[in-house]
C-alpha cells in the first residue's frame, strides 16, 4: 500500500495507474466492436471503465472528509464491477475472446481489491495536517 505522505497526486497511486491502463485497453479493444453497439455496449463499457479513475480522482481530492473519500472509493468499486459485467457481455456476444476477457476481468478484480484495501485503510489516507 502506498504511503500517503509520499503520494502527492492521484496519478501516482498504483490503483489509479492500473485503472487508467485498463480503461485505455478497453477503449482500444472496443474500437473493433460493431457500430450497432456504439450507443449501448461500447459506450457503457468505456464510461464505466473511465469512471473508476474519475471517481478515484474525486475521492482523492475529498480526503479531508473520510466519509466522502470512502463514498467515492465505493463508487469506483461499483464502476469496476460494472465494467466486469460489460466484459461478460462482450465475451458472450463474441466481441472479445476468452483470453482477453480473462486478462481484463482479472485486472479489474485486482483494482477492486486495491480499492477495498484503501477503504479499510481510509484513515491513513485522510489524516489532515
BELKA-V999961 format. One record per residue. RES is the residue in one small letter. PSI is psi as a letter, one per 40 degrees, with the letter a starting at -180 (none if undefined). OMEGA is omega in degrees with one decimal (999 if undefined). Layout:
# BELKA-V999961
res,psi,omega
RES,PSI,OMEGA
RES,PSI,OMEGA
This chain:
# BELKA-V999961
res,psi,omega
x,h,-179.6
x,i,175.8
x,h,-177.3
x,d,-177.5
x,d,179.9
x,d,-177.5
x,h,179.1
x,d,-175.9
x,i,-178.8
x,d,-179.6
x,e,-180.0
x,e,179.0
x,h,177.8
x,d,-179.6
x,d,177.1
x,d,179.1
x,d,179.2
x,d,-179.3
x,d,179.6
x,d,178.9
x,d,179.4
x,d,178.0
x,d,178.2
x,d,175.9
x,d,177.4
x,d,177.4
x,d,-179.5
x,d,-178.4
x,d,-175.2
x,e,175.1
x,d,-179.1
x,e,178.2
x,i,179.9
x,i,179.6
x,d,177.3
x,e,-179.7
x,e,-171.8
x,d,-177.4
x,e,178.3
x,c,-172.9
x,d,-178.1
x,d,-179.3
x,d,-176.7
x,d,-177.4
x,d,176.5
x,d,-178.7
x,d,-178.5
x,d,-179.6
x,d,178.4
x,d,-179.3
x,d,175.4
x,d,179.9
x,d,-175.8
x,d,176.6
x,d,176.9
x,d,178.6
x,d,177.4
x,d,179.3
x,d,-179.4
x,d,-179.1
x,e,175.6
x,e,-175.9
x,e,177.9
x,d,-177.9
x,h,-172.7
x,d,-179.6
x,d,178.6
x,d,178.2
x,d,180.0
x,d,179.4
x,d,-179.0
x,d,174.7
x,d,178.0
x,d,175.1
x,d,177.9
x,d,177.7
x,d,-179.3
x,d,178.8
x,d,176.8
x,d,177.6
x,d,176.6
x,d,178.3
x,d,177.0
x,d,178.6
x,d,178.5
x,d,174.6
x,d,177.6
x,d,176.9
x,d,179.3
x,d,177.5
x,d,-178.1
x,d,179.1
x,e,178.9
x,e,-179.4
x,d,174.3
x,i,178.3
x,i,-176.7
x,d,-178.6
x,d,178.7
x,d,177.7
x,d,-177.3
x,d,-178.7
x,d,-178.4
x,d,179.1
x,d,179.7
x,d,176.5
x,d,179.4
x,d,173.1
x,d,179.7
x,d,177.8
x,d,178.6
x,d,179.1
x,d,179.0
x,d,179.4
x,d,178.8
x,d,174.6
x,d,177.1
x,d,177.9
x,d,-178.1
x,d,179.9
x,f,-176.3
x,d,-179.3
x,d,179.5
x,d,176.9
x,d,-171.4
x,e,178.4
x,h,177.3
x,i,178.9
x,none,999
